[in-house]
Amino acid sequence: MCLPKEEEGLGFRSRVHMNSALLAKQAWRLVEDPGNPLALAYKARYFPDTDFWDATTGSTPSYIWRSILQSREVLRRGCKWVLGDGKTIRIWQDSWVIRDSVERLISPAPSSFE
């Protein structure tokens, strides 16, 4: 698999990175298409009262679910909000400020906003 294509491999540089990318792709499908039957099944089983970004491992998680949750960190590093009307963004928790190294507001949240 990790051999160059010229040597009859698939050209992947690292199986670990490829696996992370494929798991992140599955996680992204849960975010982008929440009406998908598989996304609905995961939501019903693992995060019925929240969204994917705030989901926890839960009790007796499957190996696949644990792996998808680990890949969520790959998505968090690369995803930013498109603000739109701003009704659903949590300004002190979500990554939405796009600057050099600042991803979240630095000032503390007032107690009425937490």
PyMOL commands that set and color helices and strands:
alter all, ss='L'
color gray80, all
select helices_A, chain A and resi 5-7+15-32+37-46+52-54+63-78+111-113
alter helices_A, ss='H'
color red, helices_A
deselect
rebuild
show_as cartoon
